Each structure stands twice: as structure tokens, then as C-alpha cells.
Amino acid sequence: MDIRGKERRRLVQEEVRAVVEEMRTCKAVGMKQQGAWTRWENAVERKVTWADLWKAESHRIQFLIQAVYDVLPSPSNLHTWDKAESSACPLCSKRGTLEHILSSCARALGEGRYRWRHDQVLKTIAEAVSAGVEWAKRSRPSKQTIAFVRAGEQPTPAKRTSAGILTSARAWQLLVDLEGQLKFPNHIAATTLRPDIVLVSESTKQVQVVLEMTVPWEDSLEEDFERKLSKYAGLVSNCQQAGWRARCLPVQVGCRGFVARSSVRAFRILGIEGERKRRAIRSTTDVAERASRWLWLKRGEPWSHK
């Protein structure tokens, strides 16, 4: 086959794929439950390659696919499928949908199930931020140089690079709300709030209420983001009034392992880019998915995460 023939074949294949994908998406949009993923506008697309499929355990892939399309045998689905007499959650009397089991059961919340998953994801993000701090110490932005241009020539636009917050100071103090309860530095602002991660630089008077981390149902990512911003707006304002540069960066990782755009933005603002960012995102998605699968498996059993 000549080159033109190969190119024609490739174009035909791409066109067929595009038509099939459009038909699949249109059908999914019309399905309220199984097509809910089409409305996750604030979730980053998660690509699962053939290499990922070969490496992953079969039960993980099965859980991920069934969770995304909401076809796991939850009490609600079993009742709909005439496989169970009741649709009640095994822990409480409310309707046992997948959303309820993974993110909104009051008893599961009271028993610390969601807190355990939250802390698993928080540890991973804290490790990424800590690694970012160490990297920033070794990669301080160099002083700006003057580029000379010959007469009559146009200067070449300089590439814009975002160094990120972490390179703006050397001595960052990283505080994480794990095990011992985190207390916000009282000399900066008095508050009863407990952010998940706080970065403080005394020398440059910066306090970053960096990661107020949540693991919500993917349909609620935008609502959760706005709620967290509002919750910490007063604290950020108080820090700024006291002469500190401060900001809040809500970070969300969906309970089925889909990172919100807010997480990508937070890493970028911090200066965690390239492979370091991709590695951090992969780690957080995997941890969130594994933890949710464990909550699913233990949905009707006494809780013990040890």
C-alpha cells in the first residue's frame, strides 16, 4: 500500500472512531444514572491505557468501571433489579445508593470511614507537597539576564515559566492535619478552623492555607469547591489584614478516583509541574479509588481500618 493509501485509511479510521464516540456519548447523555459521568465538567479526564489494564488487578478495573457507570450491586440497584426486597443502606435506614454508601451515609461518617479515606488521600498529597518544597529549595529561579539583539532584528519572545509559590521562600514550614490535630498558627490569626495542610514562611510573611482537601461524589465537585472557598474566606482575610500574604486552595479528589480541576490548579500554583504533577495526580487517584473500594467491600461489616 502506498503512502497516500495509508493516509486515506488512517483518516477513514479516525472518522469512524469519531462517529462511534459521538453516538456513544449521545446515548450516555440520555441515561440519568449510567450517563452521569458526562456531566462531570469539573473532573479531569482519566486515561486508562492498555499498559494500565495489563498491570492493574482485575478486581480494581471491575470496580472502577462499575462505579463510574453506577452499576455496582448497591441495595438501591439490587432493589431496582428485583434482586432484593429492600433498598436500605446496610448501616442505616436510608436508601442505599452508591453515592450514599461512598459519600453521604451519616453512620459511616460517624464511624470514621470517610475520615480514614480522607487521611489516606491527604497523606499522598502532603507527600507531593513536601517533595515539591524540597525540589524548590534546589531550584530557585535564577536572576534575570539581559538578551542583546542585533540592529534590525526582532527580539525572540522569552518563554514564560511559572516558578510557583514554593520557590518564593526557602524555609517553608509544612503543617498537616494528620494524627495530631493541626492548630493554625495563633500568631498569624486566631481561628477554630483546621485546614488540612498549611504552608508558612515566617521570613517572607506568607501563609498558604494550601490544601483544604475533600473526597466528594464526582457530581458535587463544583458545589464542594465553592463551599470550601466560602468557609475559609474569613481566615484568609484575617491573615491578609495582619500583613501576611495568604490564599486558600481547595483540592478535591472524587471518591471514584477522578481528580478535580482545582487539584491541577493547586499543583500548578505551587509550582509542582511536569512529571512531578502527573505522578502526584496518579498517586492521589489510585489512593482514592482503592480506599473507596475498601469502603464498598466493608459497607455492611463492623468498621476497622487497622
GUKE-816325 format. One record per residue (C-alpha): z, x, y negated. Coordinates in nm, 2 decimals, m for minus. Layout:
Z;X;Y
...
This chain:
0.00;0.00;0.00
m0.10;0.14;m0.34
0.15;0.18;m0.63
0.02;m0.14;m0.80
0.07;m0.33;m0.48
0.43;m0.21;m0.45
0.50;m0.30;m0.81
0.35;m0.65;m0.76
0.56;m0.70;m0.45
0.88;m0.59;m0.64
0.80;m0.84;m0.93
0.75;m1.12;m0.68
1.08;m1.05;m0.51
1.26;m1.04;m0.84
1.11;m1.37;m0.94
1.21;m1.53;m0.61
1.56;m1.40;m0.63
1.59;m1.53;m0.99
1.47;m1.88;m0.88
1.71;m1.89;m0.59
2.00;m1.77;m0.80
1.92;m2.04;m1.07
1.92;m2.31;m0.80
2.24;m2.19;m0.65
2.41;m2.18;m0.99
2.29;m2.52;m1.09
2.43;m2.67;m0.77
2.76;m2.49;m0.82
2.80;m2.62;m1.17
2.78;m2.97;m1.04
3.07;m2.91;m0.80
3.40;m2.96;m0.97
3.62;m2.77;m0.72
3.39;m2.53;m0.54
3.20;m2.45;m0.86
3.50;m2.39;m1.08
3.41;m2.02;m1.09
3.11;m2.10;m1.31
3.35;m2.19;m1.59
3.54;m1.86;m1.59
3.39;m1.74;m1.92
3.68;m1.50;m1.99
3.68;m1.34;m1.64
3.48;m1.02;m1.58
3.22;m1.04;m1.31
3.35;m0.88;m0.99
3.08;m0.70;m0.80
3.13;m0.66;m0.42
2.88;m0.41;m0.28
2.77;m0.36;0.08
2.98;m0.05;0.08
3.29;m0.25;m0.02
3.22;m0.50;0.25
3.20;m0.23;0.52
3.52;m0.07;0.40
3.73;m0.39;0.35
3.92;m0.56;0.62
3.75;m0.89;0.73
4.06;m1.10;0.65
4.05;m0.97;0.29
3.69;m1.07;0.24
3.75;m1.41;0.40
4.05;m1.48;0.18
3.86;m1.37;m0.14
3.56;m1.59;m0.06
3.76;m1.89;0.04
3.99;m1.86;m0.26
3.71;m1.83;m0.51
3.54;m2.14;m0.37
3.88;m2.31;m0.32
3.82;m2.39;0.04
4.13;m2.24;0.19
4.33;m2.48;0.42
4.58;m2.58;0.15
4.78;m2.90;0.21
4.56;m3.08;m0.05
4.23;m2.97;0.12
4.36;m3.05;0.47
4.46;m3.40;0.35
4.11;m3.44;0.19
3.95;m3.33;0.52
4.17;m3.57;0.72
4.34;m3.28;0.89
4.69;m3.36;0.76
4.88;m3.67;0.67
5.04;m3.52;0.36
4.91;m3.31;0.07
5.26;m3.20;m0.03
5.34;m2.83;m0.10
5.55;m2.68;0.18
5.80;m2.57;m0.08
5.83;m2.88;m0.30
5.71;m3.23;m0.31
5.42;m3.18;m0.55
5.05;m3.18;m0.45
4.98;m2.86;m0.27
4.65;m2.74;m0.42
4.56;m2.37;m0.41
4.63;m2.35;m0.78
4.98;m2.49;m0.72
5.06;m2.25;m0.44
4.94;m1.94;m0.61
5.04;m2.00;m0.97
5.24;m2.32;m1.06
5.50;m2.40;m0.79
5.84;m2.43;m0.96
6.03;m2.33;m0.64
5.80;m2.03;m0.58
5.87;m1.93;m0.94
6.25;m1.97;m0.89
6.25;m1.77;m0.57
6.08;m1.48;m0.75
5.75;m1.49;m0.56
5.53;m1.48;m0.87
5.76;m1.22;m1.03
5.71;m1.00;m0.72
5.33;m1.03;m0.76
5.35;m0.97;m1.13
5.55;m0.65;m1.08
5.30;m0.52;m0.82
5.02;m0.56;m1.08
5.24;m0.43;m1.36
5.31;m0.11;m1.17
4.94;m0.04;m1.13
4.87;m0.10;m1.49
5.17;0.11;m1.60
5.04;0.40;m1.38
4.69;0.37;m1.55
4.85;0.38;m1.90
5.08;0.67;m1.80
4.77;0.87;m1.68
4.60;0.78;m2.00
4.89;0.92;m2.20
4.87;1.25;m2.01
4.49;1.26;m2.05
4.52;1.20;m2.42
4.76;1.50;m2.46
4.49;1.72;m2.32
4.20;1.56;m2.51
4.30;1.54;m2.87
3.99;1.47;m3.09
3.86;1.79;m3.24
3.82;1.84;m3.61
3.50;1.70;m3.77
3.23;1.96;m3.81
2.95;1.97;m4.08
2.60;1.94;m3.94
2.34;2.11;m4.16
1.99;1.96;m4.19
1.67;2.14;m4.29
1.50;2.03;m4.61
1.27;1.73;m4.54
1.43;1.65;m4.20
1.63;1.33;m4.13
1.98;1.38;m4.00
2.04;1.28;m3.65
2.29;0.99;m3.63
2.61;1.11;m3.48
2.73;0.93;m3.16
3.02;0.71;m3.23
3.31;0.77;m2.99
3.63;0.58;m2.98
3.92;0.81;m2.91
4.16;0.53;m2.87
4.52;0.48;m2.97
4.66;0.72;m2.72
4.50;1.02;m2.89
4.67;0.93;m3.22
5.00;1.08;m3.12
5.13;1.33;m2.87
5.49;1.22;m2.80
5.44;0.87;m2.66
5.75;0.70;m2.51
5.64;0.47;m2.23
5.88;0.18;m2.16
5.80;m0.05;m1.86
5.99;m0.38;m1.77
6.04;m0.29;m1.40
6.37;m0.29;m1.21
6.60;m0.22;m1.51
6.54;m0.48;m1.78
6.34;m0.35;m2.07
6.51;m0.37;m2.41
6.29;m0.35;m2.71
6.40;m0.06;m2.94
6.66;m0.21;m3.17
6.60;0.04;m3.45
6.24;m0.09;m3.48
6.31;m0.47;m3.46
6.58;m0.70;m3.32
6.44;m0.94;m3.06
6.53;m1.11;m2.73
6.17;m1.08;m2.61
6.09;m0.85;m2.32
5.73;m0.71;m2.33
5.60;m0.57;m2.00
5.50;m0.24;m2.15
5.59;m0.08;m2.48
5.45;0.24;m2.62
5.65;0.41;m2.90
5.56;0.71;m3.11
5.85;0.80;m3.34
5.66;1.08;m3.52
5.37;0.85;m3.63
5.58;0.53;m3.65
5.36;0.34;m3.41
5.48;0.08;m3.17
5.23;m0.08;m2.94
5.36;m0.40;m2.76
5.07;m0.30;m2.54
5.06;m0.50;m2.23
5.22;m0.84;m2.20
5.08;m0.89;m1.86
5.03;m1.22;m1.67
4.86;m1.32;m1.34
4.74;m1.67;m1.41
4.50;m1.91;m1.24
4.15;m1.79;m1.35
4.07;m2.13;m1.51
4.36;m2.07;m1.76
4.28;m1.72;m1.88
4.18;m1.81;m2.24
4.48;m2.05;m2.28
4.72;m1.79;m2.14
4.58;m1.52;m2.38
4.63;m1.74;m2.69
4.98;m1.83;m2.57
5.08;m1.47;m2.54
4.94;m1.37;m2.87
5.13;m1.65;m3.04
5.45;m1.56;m2.85
5.46;m1.20;m2.98
5.31;m1.26;m3.33
5.66;m1.27;m3.49
5.77;m0.95;m3.33
5.45;m0.77;m3.43
5.50;m0.90;m3.79
5.87;m0.78;m3.80
5.76;m0.43;m3.68
5.50;m0.41;m3.95
5.74;m0.52;m4.22
5.97;m0.24;m4.10
5.70;0.01;m4.17
5.56;0.05;m3.81
5.20;0.02;m3.70
5.22;m0.24;m3.43
5.00;m0.47;m3.22
5.01;m0.69;m2.91
4.75;m0.66;m2.64
4.79;m0.95;m2.38
4.64;m0.84;m2.05
4.56;m1.08;m1.77
4.45;m1.03;m1.41
4.36;m1.36;m1.24
4.56;m1.44;m0.93
4.25;m1.42;m0.72
4.17;m1.07;m0.84
3.94;m1.13;m1.14
4.03;m0.92;m1.45
4.01;m1.09;m1.78
3.81;m0.95;m2.07
4.13;m0.90;m2.25
4.22;m0.63;m2.00
3.90;m0.44;m2.05
3.95;m0.47;m2.43
4.31;m0.34;m2.40
4.20;m0.03;m2.20
3.92;0.04;m2.45
4.16;0.02;m2.75
4.40;0.25;m2.58
4.12;0.50;m2.51
4.10;0.45;m2.13
3.73;0.46;m2.08
3.46;0.55;m1.83
3.56;0.62;m1.47
3.93;0.61;m1.56
3.89;0.25;m1.68
3.68;0.15;m1.38
3.94;0.30;m1.15
4.22;0.11;m1.33
4.03;m0.22;m1.31
3.96;m0.17;m0.94
4.32;m0.09;m0.86
4.46;m0.40;m1.05
4.21;m0.64;m0.89
4.29;m0.51;m0.54
4.67;m0.53;m0.60
4.65;m0.88;m0.75
4.43;m1.01;m0.46
4.65;m0.85;m0.19
4.97;m0.99;m0.34
4.82;m1.34;m0.38
4.71;m1.33;m0.02
5.06;m1.24;0.09
5.20;m1.53;m0.11
4.94;m1.75;0.06
5.04;m1.63;0.41
5.41;m1.68;0.33
5.36;m2.02;0.15
5.58;m2.21;0.40
5.82;m1.94;0.50
6.15;m1.82;0.36
6.08;m1.56;0.09
6.15;m1.19;0.14
5.92;m0.93;m0.01
6.11;m0.63;0.14
